[in-house]
Amino acid sequence: MENFRKMVEENIVSNAKCYRHCDEAISFRELAEQEDRLVGAYVCSGNYVSRVVYFSPKMDLDLEWFKKTLAANIPGAMIRNKEIRVATRHPWENAVKAEEFAKQNNSPLTPFITRQVYWTPPKAASGEDAQGPFVCSNCKKFFMQSVREGLKTCPDCRQRGF
């Protein structure tokens, strides 16, 4: 999994932008990692979670596990099937020179075909106050709040004075 994780971090999640909340660069924050699964959130400088992605080198993905992982990590988020998309990424799409990477890392080439499942928070309907997932800058937990608020700490940390 270490080689797979390294490939994901170096070639897939680098140089991405928020696009949902702002146009700022994002960072990748890991939510869960298991043998053949890596789940992380794309988070902008405003701490907004623009999407959560489940990466795997396996072709059969456990979408129920992904939904449970989302629900456990982002309390209050409505996770609907229509917001979840599955994609297959090939080495050339991710700018990975697969043979070179495999040789340097003593790894087979098969993990370079990557399956991804995206969850993108829904946009608010016209006239509604858009609620979105954020990461607390203090405790690092995920929480829901109005996109307009722009607060970087969760309600619990705000209550404690952070």
C-alpha positions in Angstrom: 0.0 0.0 0.0 2.9 2.3 0.6 3.8 2.5 -3.1 0.2 3.0 -4.0 -0.2 5.8 -1.5 3.0 7.5 -2.7 1.8 7.3 -6.3 -1.6 8.8 -5.4 0.0 11.6 -3.3 2.7 12.5 -5.9 0.7 12.2 -9.1 -3.0 12.5 -8.5 -3.7 14.8 -5.6 -1.0 17.4 -6.3 -1.7 20.7 -8.1 -5.5 20.5 -7.7 -7.9 23.4 -7.0 -11.0 23.7 -4.9 -13.5 24.7 -7.7 -16.5 24.4 -5.4 -15.9 27.0 -2.7 -13.1 29.1 -4.2 -10.4 28.8 -6.8 -7.6 28.2 -4.3 -5.1 25.3 -4.3 -6.2 22.3 -2.1 -4.3 20.0 0.2 -5.1 16.3 0.7 -6.2 15.2 4.1 -6.4 11.5 4.7 -9.5 10.1 6.3 -9.0 6.3 6.2 -6.4 3.9 4.9 -6.7 0.1 4.7 -4.9 -2.6 2.8 -6.2 -1.6 -0.6 -8.1 1.6 0.1 -7.1 5.2 0.7 -9.8 7.9 1.4 -9.0 11.5 1.7 -10.5 14.9 1.4 -9.5 17.8 -0.8 -9.4 20.8 1.5 -8.8 24.5 0.4 -7.2 27.2 2.5 -10.6 28.2 3.8 -10.9 24.6 5.3 -13.8 23.8 2.9 -14.0 20.1 1.8 -14.6 20.4 -2.0 -14.7 16.6 -2.5 -13.7 13.3 -0.8 -12.1 10.6 -2.9 -11.6 6.9 -2.3 -8.7 5.5 -4.2 -8.0 1.8 -4.9 -6.0 -0.3 -7.3 -8.8 -2.9 -7.2 -11.5 -2.9 -9.8 -14.3 -3.9 -7.4 -15.0 -1.0 -5.1 -16.9 -1.2 -1.9 -19.3 1.8 -2.3 -21.2 0.9 0.9 -17.9 1.1 2.9 -17.1 4.4 1.3 -20.6 5.8 2.2 -20.2 4.6 5.8 -16.7 6.2 6.0 -18.1 9.5 4.8 -21.0 9.4 7.3 -18.7 8.5 10.1 -16.2 11.3 9.3 -18.5 14.1 8.2 -21.4 14.2 10.6 -24.5 16.0 9.3 -23.6 15.6 5.7 -26.3 14.3 3.4 -24.7 11.7 1.2 -26.8 10.8 -1.8 -26.0 8.2 -4.5 -26.3 10.9 -7.2 -23.3 12.8 -5.7 -21.1 9.7 -5.9 -19.2 9.0 -9.1 -16.8 6.2 -10.0 -13.8 6.7 -12.3 -10.9 4.7 -13.6 -7.6 6.5 -14.0 -4.8 5.2 -16.2 -1.1 6.0 -15.8 -1.0 8.5 -18.7 -3.9 10.5 -17.1 -2.0 10.9 -13.9 1.3 11.8 -15.6 2.8 8.7 -14.1 5.7 7.0 -15.9 4.5 3.6 -14.7 7.5 1.6 -15.7 10.0 4.1 -14.2 8.0 4.4 -10.9 7.6 0.6 -10.7 11.3 0.0 -11.2 12.3 2.7 -8.6 9.9 1.3 -6.1 10.3 -2.4 -6.9 6.5 -2.6 -7.6 4.3 -4.3 -10.2 2.6 -2.1 -12.7 -1.0 -3.1 -11.9 -1.5 -0.6 -9.0 -1.1 2.3 -11.5 -4.5 1.7 -12.9 -6.4 3.5 -10.2 -10.1 3.4 -9.4 -11.5 6.5 -7.8 -14.9 7.2 -6.2 -15.7 10.8 -5.7 -18.2 12.4 -3.3 -18.8 16.1 -4.1 -21.0 18.0 -1.6 -24.2 19.3 -3.3 -24.5 22.9 -4.3 -27.4 24.8 -2.7 -30.5 25.5 -4.7 -31.2 29.1 -5.6 -32.2 31.1 -2.5 -31.0 28.5 -0.1 -28.1 28.9 2.4 -25.4 26.5 1.2 -24.2 24.2 3.9 -20.9 22.5 3.3 -18.3 20.3 5.0 -15.3 22.0 6.6 -12.3 20.8 8.6 -11.7 22.4 12.0 -8.3 24.1 12.1 -8.0 23.2 15.8 -9.2 19.6 16.4 -9.1 18.5 12.7 -12.6 17.1 12.8 -15.1 17.6 10.0 -18.2 19.6 10.5 -21.0 21.2 8.5 -21.7 24.9 8.4 -22.9 27.6 6.1 -20.5 28.3 3.3 -20.9 32.0 3.9 -19.7 31.8 7.5 -16.1 31.1 6.6 -15.3 30.0 10.2 -12.3 27.7 10.5 -13.2 26.0 13.8 -16.0 23.7 14.6 -18.8 24.6 17.0 -17.2 22.6 19.8 -13.9 24.4 19.5 -15.6 27.8 19.2 -17.5 27.0 22.4 -14.2 26.2 24.1 -12.7 29.5 22.9 -10.6 28.3 20.0 
